[in-house]
Every structure is written in C-alpha cells, then in structure tokens.
Amino acid sequence: MPSLPPESLPELQLRTLQAQLERMRGMHYGYYVQFFQAAHLFTVLSLLNLALGLYHPLRAAVFVLPFFIVYAGFFCAYLLSYNLFARIYATALEKRLNVLLGGDFLVAHRMEEVYLYATPGPKFVAIDLRRPWTFISASTFSFTVGGGLMYALAAFRAWQLLPEFAPRYAPLHAYWPLLIAWTLGHLAYLVWFFVGGKPERDIAAIVNAAYPEAA
C-alpha cells in the first residue's frame, strides 16, 4: 500500500479530526433530542396511567405505574450518558484542533463546562454536584422531583388498592418488596455511574492518552 506524501498529512489530520468532531456533535445533539422526546412521552403516559388509577373500572392499572416511573427515569439517564461520552471526546478533539490551528478557535467545550456541567466530575445525571445552580441542573432537579411526586402518588394509590386486589391475585403479596428492590437497584446504579463517575473517568483516561492536550 503506497504511503501518503508527507505534505498531505497535516490536511488529512485536520479532515479526520473535523469528521470525528462533527460525528460527536451530531451524537450530542441527537441524544439530547431523544432525551426530551422520551421525557415528554413518559410524562404523558405516566399522567394518563395515574388518571386511570382514579377511574374505577381501570384502577388496577396504577400498580404498574411506580415501576414504569423508575424505568422512565433510568432510561432518560441512559440517554444522557451518551451526551457525557460525546462531550468528553468532542472536548479532546477541539483541543487538538486548536493546537494544530495555533489558537483558541474552538471554545465550545469551555463554554459547556461553565454553562452545563463539568466532564468528568461528580454529578447526578445532569445535576452538577459542584455547581448545582446551572439551568440544566435545575431542570433535571425539577424533573426528578416531579417524577418523585408522581411515584409517591402512584405508590399511595397502589397501597389503597392492594387490600382489594391482593386476595384475588397472589403475586401482589410481593408488590412492596419487588417495588423497593426495583427502585433501590436502579437508584444505586445511577449513584455508582454518575456520582462515583468511574465509567466517565475511564473514557476520559483513554481520550487523554490519545490526546495529551485534553488532560
């Protein structure tokens, strides 16, 4: 295979880095869109299910709602985890391009660190635990509190209905142990992933090894 002429290598490096940066920025945007679509859909479905729980003929539907709310929040957090992935790599690419271009021409990564949340850094999903006053932190906190209140209402309605339905449907006797295990298991993983931050640090270590200027 013929080697490339040396004079073409700088241009090839720039084009390769630019293509990777476009890919990461597209990924960043795409997963944000998916996150908001999922959040809106899950909110509407949860409200409809809660309303069904108050409608006598369909009141048993509320038993699945607390499980669904936990799943919905976990899935939204999963979508945001790809934003972390994309931002870490995009930051390294922008820093490398700045070095090659000889100036701070690409500063989006610096703006994101201030305006959104630090990567890597301790956070709970998108709540920056070092700077919780950012708008995305406040928005995530609001979404979490809203989901928590809906979860509490659904659990309370399930508690009201259990004495009526458990004698007729034996698996409902295990409802509370299952719900507690389901909730705490998902919460523990989110704390490990986002607050502990090991997966984020592992990705950052790979990127920093390949792009020392990103460290």
Secondary structure, DSSP 8 states (H G I E B T S, - for coil): -----GGGHHHHHHHHHHHHHHHHHHHHHHHHHHHHHHHHHHHHHHHHHHHHHTSGGGGGGGGGHHHHHHHHHHHHHHHHHHHHHHHHHHHHHHHHHHHHHTS----HHHHHHHHT--SSS-EETTEESS-TTSHHHHHHHHHHHHHHHHHHHHHHHHHHHHHHHTTT-GGGGGHHHHHHHHHHHHHHHHIIIIII-HHHHHHHHHHHHH-GGG-
